[in-house]
Amino acid sequence: MLIIDPNAHCRFVLVDGPNPVTDYTTKAPVMGADGKPLYRYTVLVIREQGRPTQIAVKAPGATQPVEPGTPVSFQGLTGILWERDGKQAVAFRASAIAPSVTGGK
């Protein structure tokens, strides 16, 4: 597991509204460890140096409305490395998402 430093010099900007995470086979909502449904948030990661990167983060529903274009922050953001059929990627999860008062940091 890769733990993301929330103090790193990058900002997160919401690209797309929350999309429910569903089980691939049953299409039932996927629940987090706390029993709440998970949503997929597509965000643009803007770093001080380098090109912006788009990632998807699974997190429970936001407690405050977040619209596309809103800077957001994550609590407990982690990345899990996975490999399947010769493909590798990082799956991102967070325990919470909220509008950012510090511009997406």
Secondary structure, DSSP 8 states (H G I E B T S, - for coil): -EE--TTSSEEEEE-S--EE-B-TTT--B-B-TTS-BEEEEEEEEEESSS--EEEEEEEE--SS---TT-EEEEES-EEEEEEETTEEEEEEE-SEEEE-SSS--
